[in-house]
Amino acid sequence: MTDIKAKRRTHHVQNDFVGASGDIADSRTLEARITKIQSHAVQHALKEGFERKHMVEAVLAGMIIEEYPEDYRALICGKAALTEKVTVYLHVVCEYADQVYVEFVTAYVPDDLEWEKPPFRRRGLDKKK
């Protein structure tokens, strides 16, 4: 089992969002389940130079880095290839409240000032003593 799959297995978001194999979803399942990309995600995509396909790619290649179970949401970090030579990390907040559909609430390129590299953890979280 790869490290990403092992990490995904440790995150019990909701059975309908995480597949039986521990993967978030396969590409056909995820594509079929996305019904809405909220305007906030679209605004970031236009401003930051990525598209819907990059959000899907990041979710499929990524891992859950934060969970918001009370809102039925998860923040996923994954890589997306914008061109043959340019790959970026994207953060995508997915809502899985509906058992049939997954919604992209927002998506953005993580800010280097707020996130460690690679951007899986917020800066300064473990420095409290």
BAVEXDO-265202 format. One record per atom (N, C-alpha, C): residue in three letters; atom name; x, y, z. Coordinates in nm, 3 decimals, padded with zeros to 5 digits. Layout:
N
+------+------+---------+---------+---------+
: code : site :    east :   north :      up :
+------+------+---------+---------+---------+
:  Ala :   CA :       X :       Y :       Z :
...
+------+------+---------+---------+---------+
END
This chain:
129
+------+------+---------+---------+---------+
: code : site :    east :   north :      up :
+------+------+---------+---------+---------+
:  Met :    N :  00.086 : -00.118 :  00.000 :
:  Met :   CA :  00.000 :  00.000 :  00.000 :
:  Met :    C :  00.090 :  00.123 :  00.000 :
:  Thr :    N :  00.059 :  00.219 : -00.085 :
:  Thr :   CA :  00.139 :  00.341 : -00.092 :
:  Thr :    C :  00.114 :  00.426 :  00.032 :
:  Asp :    N :  00.206 :  00.520 :  00.057 :
:  Asp :   CA :  00.190 :  00.609 :  00.173 :
:  Asp :    C :  00.061 :  00.688 :  00.165 :
:  Ile :    N :  00.027 :  00.736 :  00.046 :
:  Ile :   CA : -00.096 :  00.816 :  00.033 :
:  Ile :    C : -00.217 :  00.731 :  00.065 :
:  Lys :    N : -00.221 :  00.607 :  00.013 :
:  Lys :   CA : -00.335 :  00.521 :  00.042 :
:  Lys :    C : -00.341 :  00.491 :  00.191 :
:  Ala :    N : -00.225 :  00.469 :  00.254 :
:  Ala :   CA : -00.224 :  00.442 :  00.398 :
:  Ala :    C : -00.278 :  00.562 :  00.475 :
:  Lys :    N : -00.239 :  00.682 :  00.435 :
:  Lys :   CA : -00.287 :  00.802 :  00.503 :
:  Lys :    C : -00.435 :  00.820 :  00.480 :
:  Arg :    N : -00.481 :  00.790 :  00.359 :
:  Arg :   CA : -00.624 :  00.803 :  00.331 :
:  Arg :    C : -00.704 :  00.705 :  00.417 :
:  Arg :    N : -00.651 :  00.585 :  00.437 :
:  Arg :   CA : -00.724 :  00.487 :  00.517 :
:  Arg :    C : -00.741 :  00.535 :  00.661 :
:  Thr :    N : -00.647 :  00.615 :  00.709 :
:  Thr :   CA : -00.657 :  00.664 :  00.846 :
:  Thr :    C : -00.758 :  00.776 :  00.860 :
:  His :    N : -00.802 :  00.831 :  00.750 :
:  His :   CA : -00.901 :  00.939 :  00.753 :
:  His :    C : -01.037 :  00.882 :  00.717 :
:  His :    N : -01.123 :  00.873 :  00.814 :
:  His :   CA : -01.257 :  00.820 :  00.791 :
:  His :    C : -01.353 :  00.936 :  00.770 :
:  Val :    N : -01.352 :  00.989 :  00.649 :
:  Val :   CA : -01.436 :  01.106 :  00.622 :
:  Val :    C : -01.581 :  01.064 :  00.616 :
:  Gln :    N : -01.616 :  00.981 :  00.522 :
:  Gln :   CA : -01.750 :  00.928 :  00.512 :
:  Gln :    C : -01.744 :  00.818 :  00.407 :
:  Asn :    N : -01.809 :  00.707 :  00.432 :
:  Asn :   CA : -01.798 :  00.592 :  00.344 :
:  Asn :    C : -01.833 :  00.622 :  00.200 :
:  Asp :    N : -01.925 :  00.713 :  00.175 :
:  Asp :   CA : -01.964 :  00.741 :  00.037 :
:  Asp :    C : -01.863 :  00.829 : -00.035 :
:  Phe :    N : -01.771 :  00.891 :  00.038 :
:  Phe :   CA : -01.670 :  00.975 : -00.024 :
:  Phe :    C : -01.541 :  00.897 : -00.047 :
:  Val :    N : -01.502 :  00.814 :  00.049 :
:  Val :   CA : -01.382 :  00.733 :  00.037 :
:  Val :    C : -01.424 :  00.595 : -00.009 :
:  Gly :    N : -01.365 :  00.549 : -00.119 :
:  Gly :   CA : -01.402 :  00.420 : -00.176 :
:  Gly :    C : -01.355 :  00.303 : -00.093 :
:  Ala :    N : -01.400 :  00.184 : -00.128 :
:  Ala :   CA : -01.369 :  00.063 : -00.054 :
:  Ala :    C : -01.219 :  00.034 : -00.054 :
:  Ser :    N : -01.148 :  00.074 : -00.158 :
:  Ser :   CA : -01.005 :  00.048 : -00.167 :
:  Ser :    C : -00.923 :  00.147 : -00.084 :
:  Gly :    N : -00.988 :  00.247 : -00.027 :
:  Gly :   CA : -00.917 :  00.350 :  00.048 :
:  Gly :    C : -00.891 :  00.474 : -00.034 :
:  Asp :    N : -00.915 :  00.465 : -00.165 :
:  Asp :   CA : -00.899 :  00.582 : -00.251 :
:  Asp :    C : -01.019 :  00.673 : -00.234 :
:  Ile :    N : -00.998 :  00.801 : -00.260 :
:  Ile :   CA : -01.108 :  00.896 : -00.250 :
:  Ile :    C : -01.215 :  00.859 : -00.351 :
:  Ala :    N : -01.175 :  00.833 : -00.470 :
:  Ala :   CA : -01.268 :  00.791 : -00.575 :
:  Ala :    C : -01.184 :  00.758 : -00.697 :
:  Asp :    N : -01.240 :  00.685 : -00.792 :
:  Asp :   CA : -01.170 :  00.673 : -00.919 :
:  Asp :    C : -01.220 :  00.785 : -01.009 :
:  Ser :    N : -01.151 :  00.808 : -01.120 :
:  Ser :   CA : -01.182 :  00.924 : -01.202 :
:  Ser :    C : -01.324 :  00.922 : -01.257 :
:  Arg :    N : -01.374 :  00.807 : -01.300 :
:  Arg :   CA : -01.510 :  00.801 : -01.353 :
:  Arg :    C : -01.612 :  00.831 : -01.243 :
:  Thr :    N : -01.590 :  00.775 : -01.125 :
:  Thr :   CA : -01.683 :  00.797 : -01.015 :
:  Thr :    C : -01.683 :  00.943 : -00.975 :
:  Leu :    N : -01.566 :  01.001 : -00.960 :
:  Leu :   CA : -01.558 :  01.141 : -00.919 :
:  Leu :    C : -01.618 :  01.232 : -01.024 :
:  Glu :    N : -01.583 :  01.211 : -01.150 :
:  Glu :   CA : -01.638 :  01.295 : -01.257 :
:  Glu :    C : -01.790 :  01.289 : -01.259 :
:  Ala :    N : -01.845 :  01.170 : -01.238 :
:  Ala :   CA : -01.990 :  01.154 : -01.241 :
:  Ala :    C : -02.055 :  01.219 : -01.119 :
:  Arg :    N : -01.982 :  01.227 : -01.008 :
:  Arg :   CA : -02.041 :  01.278 : -00.884 :
:  Arg :    C : -02.030 :  01.429 : -00.870 :
:  Ile :    N : -01.940 :  01.495 : -00.942 :
:  Ile :   CA : -01.925 :  01.640 : -00.928 :
:  Ile :    C : -02.039 :  01.707 : -01.005 :
:  Thr :    N : -02.121 :  01.778 : -00.933 :
:  Thr :   CA : -02.232 :  01.845 : -00.999 :
:  Thr :    C : -02.219 :  01.996 : -00.994 :
:  Lys :    N : -02.142 :  02.044 : -00.898 :
:  Lys :   CA : -02.133 :  02.189 : -00.884 :
:  Lys :    C : -01.993 :  02.227 : -00.840 :
:  Ile :    N : -01.941 :  02.327 : -00.905 :
:  Ile :   CA : -01.818 :  02.389 : -00.859 :
:  Ile :    C : -01.857 :  02.530 : -00.819 :
:  Gln :    N : -01.846 :  02.559 : -00.691 :
:  Gln :   CA : -01.892 :  02.689 : -00.642 :
:  Gln :    C : -01.810 :  02.803 : -00.701 :
:  Ser :    N : -01.869 :  02.921 : -00.703 :
:  Ser :   CA : -01.807 :  03.037 : -00.766 :
:  Ser :    C : -01.671 :  03.071 : -00.706 :
:  His :    N : -01.653 :  03.044 : -00.579 :
:  His :   CA : -01.525 :  03.072 : -00.515 :
:  His :    C : -01.413 :  02.992 : -00.580 :
:  Ala :    N : -01.440 :  02.865 : -00.612 :
:  Ala :   CA : -01.341 :  02.781 : -00.681 :
:  Ala :    C : -01.315 :  02.832 : -00.821 :
:  Val :    N : -01.419 :  02.874 : -00.889 :
:  Val :   CA : -01.405 :  02.927 : -01.026 :
:  Val :    C : -01.322 :  03.055 : -01.024 :
:  Gln :    N : -01.347 :  03.143 : -00.928 :
:  Gln :   CA : -01.272 :  03.268 : -00.918 :
:  Gln :    C : -01.124 :  03.242 : -00.899 :
:  His :    N : -01.091 :  03.149 : -00.808 :
:  His :   CA : -00.950 :  03.115 : -00.786 :
:  His :    C : -00.889 :  03.054 : -00.912 :
:  Ala :    N : -00.963 :  02.967 : -00.978 :
:  Ala :   CA : -00.913 :  02.903 : -01.099 :
:  Ala :    C : -00.879 :  03.007 : -01.206 :
:  Leu :    N : -00.968 :  03.101 : -01.228 :
:  Leu :   CA : -00.943 :  03.206 : -01.327 :
:  Leu :    C : -00.823 :  03.292 : -01.287 :
:  Lys :    N : -00.816 :  03.330 : -01.161 :
:  Lys :   CA : -00.709 :  03.416 : -01.112 :
:  Lys :    C : -00.574 :  03.346 : -01.111 :
:  Glu :    N : -00.575 :  03.216 : -01.077 :
:  Glu :   CA : -00.449 :  03.144 : -01.054 :
:  Glu :    C : -00.408 :  03.052 : -01.169 :
:  Gly :    N : -00.490 :  03.045 : -01.274 :
:  Gly :   CA : -00.449 :  02.977 : -01.396 :
:  Gly :    C : -00.468 :  02.826 : -01.399 :
:  Phe :    N : -00.569 :  02.775 : -01.329 :
:  Phe :   CA : -00.599 :  02.633 : -01.340 :
:  Phe :    C : -00.744 :  02.615 : -01.380 :
:  Glu :    N : -00.780 :  02.490 : -01.413 :
:  Glu :   CA : -00.914 :  02.460 : -01.464 :
:  Glu :    C : -00.978 :  02.348 : -01.381 :
:  Arg :    N : -01.103 :  02.319 : -01.414 :
:  Arg :   CA : -01.177 :  02.212 : -01.347 :
:  Arg :    C : -01.101 :  02.080 : -01.352 :
:  Lys :    N : -01.044 :  02.047 : -01.467 :
:  Lys :   CA : -00.971 :  01.920 : -01.481 :
:  Lys :    C : -00.853 :  01.913 : -01.384 :
:  His :    N : -00.792 :  02.027 : -01.352 :
:  His :   CA : -00.681 :  02.029 : -01.257 :
:  His :    C : -00.730 :  02.004 : -01.115 :
:  Met :    N : -00.850 :  02.055 : -01.084 :
:  Met :   CA : -00.909 :  02.027 : -00.952 :
:  Met :    C : -00.934 :  01.878 : -00.936 :
:  Val :    N : -00.992 :  01.817 : -01.039 :
:  Val :   CA : -01.019 :  01.673 : -01.036 :
:  Val :    C : -00.888 :  01.596 : -01.022 :
:  Glu :    N : -00.788 :  01.633 : -01.100 :
:  Glu :   CA : -00.658 :  01.566 : -01.094 :
:  Glu :    C : -00.597 :  01.576 : -00.954 :
:  Ala :    N : -00.605 :  01.694 : -00.893 :
:  Ala :   CA : -00.549 :  01.713 : -00.759 :
:  Ala :    C : -00.622 :  01.627 : -00.656 :
:  Val :    N : -00.753 :  01.620 : -00.666 :
:  Val :   CA : -00.830 :  01.539 : -00.571 :
:  Val :    C : -00.795 :  01.390 : -00.588 :
:  Leu :    N : -00.787 :  01.345 : -00.711 :
:  Leu :   CA : -00.757 :  01.204 : -00.735 :
:  Leu :    C : -00.615 :  01.166 : -00.693 :
:  Ala :    N : -00.521 :  01.258 : -00.709 :
:  Ala :   CA : -00.381 :  01.229 : -00.675 :
:  Ala :    C : -00.348 :  01.265 : -00.530 :
:  Gly :    N : -00.439 :  01.334 : -00.464 :
:  Gly :   CA : -00.407 :  01.393 : -00.335 :
:  Gly :    C : -00.444 :  01.312 : -00.214 :
:  Met :    N : -00.434 :  01.381 : -00.102 :
:  Met :   CA : -00.470 :  01.321 :  00.027 :
:  Met :    C : -00.547 :  01.423 :  00.110 :
:  Ile :    N : -00.627 :  01.371 :  00.199 :
:  Ile :   CA : -00.703 :  01.457 :  00.289 :
:  Ile :    C : -00.607 :  01.511 :  00.393 :
:  Ile :    N : -00.600 :  01.645 :  00.403 :
:  Ile :   CA : -00.509 :  01.706 :  00.501 :
:  Ile :    C : -00.582 :  01.773 :  00.616 :
:  Glu :    N : -00.708 :  01.805 :  00.596 :
:  Glu :   CA : -00.792 :  01.858 :  00.704 :
:  Glu :    C : -00.933 :  01.806 :  00.683 :
:  Glu :    N : -01.002 :  01.782 :  00.794 :
:  Glu :   CA : -01.141 :  01.736 :  00.787 :
:  Glu :    C : -01.230 :  01.832 :  00.864 :
:  Tyr :    N : -01.349 :  01.851 :  00.812 :
:  Tyr :   CA : -01.450 :  01.934 :  00.875 :
:  Tyr :    C : -01.578 :  01.853 :  00.880 :
:  Pro :    N : -01.584 :  01.750 :  00.966 :
:  Pro :   CA : -01.696 :  01.656 :  00.963 :
:  Pro :    C : -01.831 :  01.719 :  00.993 :
:  Glu :    N : -01.835 :  01.825 :  01.072 :
:  Glu :   CA : -01.963 :  01.889 :  01.102 :
:  Glu :    C : -02.024 :  01.955 :  00.978 :
:  Asp :    N : -01.938 :  01.987 :  00.880 :
:  Asp :   CA : -01.984 :  02.048 :  00.755 :
:  Asp :    C : -01.984 :  01.948 :  00.639 :
:  Tyr :    N : -01.946 :  01.823 :  00.667 :
:  Tyr :   CA : -01.933 :  01.721 :  00.563 :
:  Tyr :    C : -01.836 :  01.767 :  00.454 :
:  Arg :    N : -01.722 :  01.819 :  00.499 :
:  Arg :   CA : -01.622 :  01.870 :  00.406 :
:  Arg :    C : -01.483 :  01.818 :  00.441 :
:  Ala :    N : -01.398 :  01.816 :  00.340 :
:  Ala :   CA : -01.258 :  01.779 :  00.359 :
:  Ala :    C : -01.172 :  01.865 :  00.268 :
:  Leu :    N : -01.053 :  01.901 :  00.317 :
:  Leu :   CA : -00.954 :  01.973 :  00.238 :
:  Leu :    C : -00.856 :  01.871 :  00.184 :
:  Ile :    N : -00.842 :  01.868 :  00.053 :
:  Ile :   CA : -00.754 :  01.772 : -00.013 :
:  Ile :    C : -00.642 :  01.848 : -00.079 :
:  Cys :    N : -00.520 :  01.798 : -00.063 :
:  Cys :   CA : -00.403 :  01.856 : -00.128 :
:  Cys :    C : -00.348 :  01.755 : -00.227 :
:  Gly :    N : -00.331 :  01.797 : -00.351 :
:  Gly :   CA : -00.275 :  01.709 : -00.452 :
:  Gly :    C : -00.208 :  01.789 : -00.561 :
:  Lys :    N : -00.127 :  01.719 : -00.640 :
:  Lys :   CA : -00.057 :  01.783 : -00.752 :
:  Lys :    C : -00.142 :  01.779 : -00.877 :
:  Ala :    N : -00.124 :  01.883 : -00.958 :
:  Ala :   CA : -00.191 :  01.890 : -01.088 :
:  Ala :    C : -00.091 :  01.944 : -01.190 :
:  Ala :    N : -00.091 :  01.884 : -01.307 :
:  Ala :   CA : -00.002 :  01.928 : -01.414 :
:  Ala :    C : -00.073 :  02.033 : -01.498 :
:  Leu :    N : -00.029 :  02.157 : -01.487 :
:  Leu :   CA : -00.089 :  02.265 : -01.565 :
:  Leu :    C : -00.041 :  02.259 : -01.710 :
:  Thr :    N :  00.086 :  02.221 : -01.728 :
:  Thr :   CA :  00.144 :  02.198 : -01.860 :
:  Thr :    C :  00.236 :  02.078 : -01.846 :
:  Glu :    N :  00.303 :  02.040 : -01.954 :
:  Glu :   CA :  00.397 :  01.928 : -01.946 :
:  Glu :    C :  00.509 :  01.955 : -01.848 :
:  Lys :    N :  00.546 :  02.082 : -01.831 :
:  Lys :   CA :  00.660 :  02.117 : -01.747 :
:  Lys :    C :  00.623 :  02.186 : -01.616 :
:  Val :    N :  00.496 :  02.219 : -01.598 :
:  Val :   CA :  00.455 :  02.293 : -01.477 :
:  Val :    C :  00.355 :  02.211 : -01.397 :
:  Thr :    N :  00.397 :  02.173 : -01.277 :
:  Thr :   CA :  00.311 :  02.100 : -01.184 :
:  Thr :    C :  00.299 :  02.183 : -01.057 :
:  Val :    N :  00.178 :  02.194 : -01.005 :
:  Val :   CA :  00.155 :  02.270 : -00.883 :
:  Val :    C :  00.072 :  02.187 : -00.786 :
:  Tyr :    N :  00.083 :  02.222 : -00.660 :
:  Tyr :   CA : -00.008 :  02.168 : -00.560 :
:  Tyr :    C : -00.135 :  02.252 : -00.563 :
:  Leu :    N : -00.249 :  02.187 : -00.552 :
:  Leu :   CA : -00.376 :  02.256 : -00.536 :
:  Leu :    C : -00.441 :  02.207 : -00.408 :
:  His :    N : -00.509 :  02.297 : -00.340 :
:  His :   CA : -00.596 :  02.261 : -00.229 :
:  His :    C : -00.739 :  02.269 : -00.281 :
:  Val :    N : -00.815 :  02.164 : -00.256 :
:  Val :   CA : -00.955 :  02.160 : -00.300 :
:  Val :    C : -01.041 :  02.121 : -00.180 :
:  Val :    N : -01.136 :  02.206 : -00.144 :
:  Val :   CA : -01.231 :  02.173 : -00.039 :
:  Val :    C : -01.350 :  02.106 : -00.105 :
:  Cys :    N : -01.377 :  01.982 : -00.065 :
:  Cys :   CA : -01.486 :  01.904 : -00.120 :
:  Cys :    C : -01.595 :  01.885 : -00.015 :
:  Glu :    N : -01.718 :  01.902 : -00.058 :
:  Glu :   CA : -01.832 :  01.876 :  00.030 :
:  Glu :    C : -01.898 :  01.747 : -00.015 :
:  Tyr :    N : -01.924 :  01.659 :  00.082 :
:  Tyr :   CA : -01.980 :  01.527 :  00.052 :
:  Tyr :    C : -02.108 :  01.501 :  00.131 :
:  Ala :    N : -02.183 :  01.607 :  00.161 :
:  Ala :   CA : -02.307 :  01.592 :  00.238 :
:  Ala :    C : -02.411 :  01.510 :  00.164 :
:  Asp :    N : -02.413 :  01.522 :  00.032 :
:  Asp :   CA : -02.506 :  01.445 : -00.050 :
:  Asp :    C : -02.443 :  01.308 : -00.077 :
:  Gln :    N : -02.522 :  01.202 : -00.068 :
:  Gln :   CA : -02.469 :  01.068 : -00.089 :
:  Gln :    C : -02.440 :  01.039 : -00.235 :
:  Val :    N : -02.489 :  01.122 : -00.325 :
:  Val :   CA : -02.468 :  01.099 : -00.467 :
:  Val :    C : -02.363 :  01.194 : -00.525 :
:  Tyr :    N : -02.361 :  01.318 : -00.480 :
:  Tyr :   CA : -02.280 :  01.420 : -00.544 :
:  Tyr :    C : -02.168 :  01.470 : -00.453 :
:  Val :    N : -02.057 :  01.509 : -00.515 :
:  Val :   CA : -01.947 :  01.575 : -00.447 :
:  Val :    C : -01.937 :  01.715 : -00.507 :
:  Glu :    N : -01.921 :  01.813 : -00.421 :
:  Glu :   CA : -01.914 :  01.951 : -00.466 :
:  Glu :    C : -01.778 :  02.010 : -00.433 :
:  Phe :    N : -01.719 :  02.082 : -00.529 :
:  Phe :   CA : -01.595 :  02.155 : -00.502 :
:  Phe :    C : -01.635 :  02.292 : -00.449 :
:  Val :    N : -01.610 :  02.314 : -00.322 :
:  Val :   CA : -01.648 :  02.439 : -00.256 :
:  Val :    C : -01.552 :  02.549 : -00.295 :
:  Thr :    N : -01.424 :  02.521 : -00.286 :
:  Thr :   CA : -01.321 :  02.614 : -00.329 :
:  Thr :    C : -01.197 :  02.536 : -00.367 :
:  Ala :    N : -01.111 :  02.600 : -00.442 :
:  Ala :   CA : -00.984 :  02.541 : -00.482 :
:  Ala :    C : -00.886 :  02.656 : -00.501 :
:  Tyr :    N : -00.760 :  02.632 : -00.463 :
:  Tyr :   CA : -00.662 :  02.739 : -00.472 :
:  Tyr :    C : -00.521 :  02.682 : -00.466 :
:  Val :    N : -00.425 :  02.761 : -00.512 :
:  Val :   CA : -00.284 :  02.729 : -00.496 :
:  Val :    C : -00.247 :  02.775 : -00.356 :
:  Pro :    N : -00.196 :  02.685 : -00.271 :
:  Pro :   CA : -00.167 :  02.722 : -00.133 :
:  Pro :    C : -00.060 :  02.832 : -00.123 :
:  Asp :    N : -00.080 :  02.922 : -00.030 :
:  Asp :   CA :  00.009 :  03.034 : -00.005 :
:  Asp :    C :  00.132 :  02.984 :  00.073 :
:  Asp :    N :  00.251 :  03.011 :  00.020 :
:  Asp :   CA :  00.376 :  02.967 :  00.085 :
:  Asp :    C :  00.393 :  03.026 :  00.225 :
:  Leu :    N :  00.332 :  03.141 :  00.252 :
:  Leu :   CA :  00.344 :  03.201 :  00.384 :
:  Leu :    C :  00.258 :  03.130 :  00.488 :
:  Glu :    N :  00.152 :  03.066 :  00.443 :
:  Glu :   CA :  00.059 :  02.999 :  00.536 :
:  Glu :    C :  00.084 :  02.848 :  00.548 :
:  Trp :    N :  00.140 :  02.789 :  00.443 :
:  Trp :   CA :  00.155 :  02.643 :  00.438 :
:  Trp :    C :  00.301 :  02.603 :  00.428 :
:  Glu :    N :  00.336 :  02.492 :  00.496 :
:  Glu :   CA :  00.470 :  02.436 :  00.484 :
:  Glu :    C :  00.488 :  02.378 :  00.344 :
:  Lys :    N :  00.612 :  02.341 :  00.311 :
:  Lys :   CA :  00.640 :  02.278 :  00.182 :
:  Lys :    C :  00.678 :  02.133 :  00.207 :
:  Pro :    N :  00.615 :  02.038 :  00.139 :
:  Pro :   CA :  00.495 :  02.052 :  00.058 :
:  Pro :    C :  00.378 :  02.097 :  00.145 :
:  Pro :    N :  00.276 :  02.154 :  00.084 :
:  Pro :   CA :  00.169 :  02.222 :  00.160 :
:  Pro :    C :  00.065 :  02.128 :  00.221 :
:  Phe :    N :  00.112 :  02.038 :  00.308 :
:  Phe :   CA :  00.021 :  01.944 :  00.374 :
:  Phe :    C : -00.015 :  01.990 :  00.515 :
:  Arg :    N :  00.061 :  02.085 :  00.570 :
:  Arg :   CA :  00.034 :  02.135 :  00.706 :
:  Arg :    C :  00.048 :  02.286 :  00.710 :
:  Arg :    N : -00.039 :  02.346 :  00.791 :
:  Arg :   CA : -00.029 :  02.491 :  00.811 :
:  Arg :    C :  00.097 :  02.521 :  00.892 :
:  Arg :    N :  00.159 :  02.631 :  00.863 :
:  Arg :   CA :  00.280 :  02.671 :  00.937 :
:  Arg :    C :  00.245 :  02.700 :  01.083 :
:  Gly :    N :  00.336 :  02.660 :  01.171 :
:  Gly :   CA :  00.325 :  02.696 :  01.312 :
:  Gly :    C :  00.229 :  02.614 :  01.395 :
:  Leu :    N :  00.172 :  02.506 :  01.343 :
:  Leu :   CA :  00.076 :  02.430 :  01.421 :
:  Leu :    C :  00.139 :  02.353 :  01.536 :
:  Asp :    N :  00.261 :  02.304 :  01.517 :
:  Asp :   CA :  00.325 :  02.223 :  01.621 :
:  Asp :    C :  00.420 :  02.305 :  01.709 :
:  Lys :    N :  00.425 :  02.433 :  01.693 :
:  Lys :   CA :  00.520 :  02.516 :  01.767 :
:  Lys :    C :  00.464 :  02.566 :  01.899 :
:  Lys :    N :  00.339 :  02.530 :  01.932 :
:  Lys :   CA :  00.280 :  02.572 :  02.060 :
:  Lys :    C :  00.327 :  02.481 :  02.170 :
:  Lys :    N :  00.376 :  02.538 :  02.279 :
:  Lys :   CA :  00.421 :  02.458 :  02.394 :
:  Lys :    C :  00.377 :  02.521 :  02.522 :
+------+------+---------+---------+---------+
END
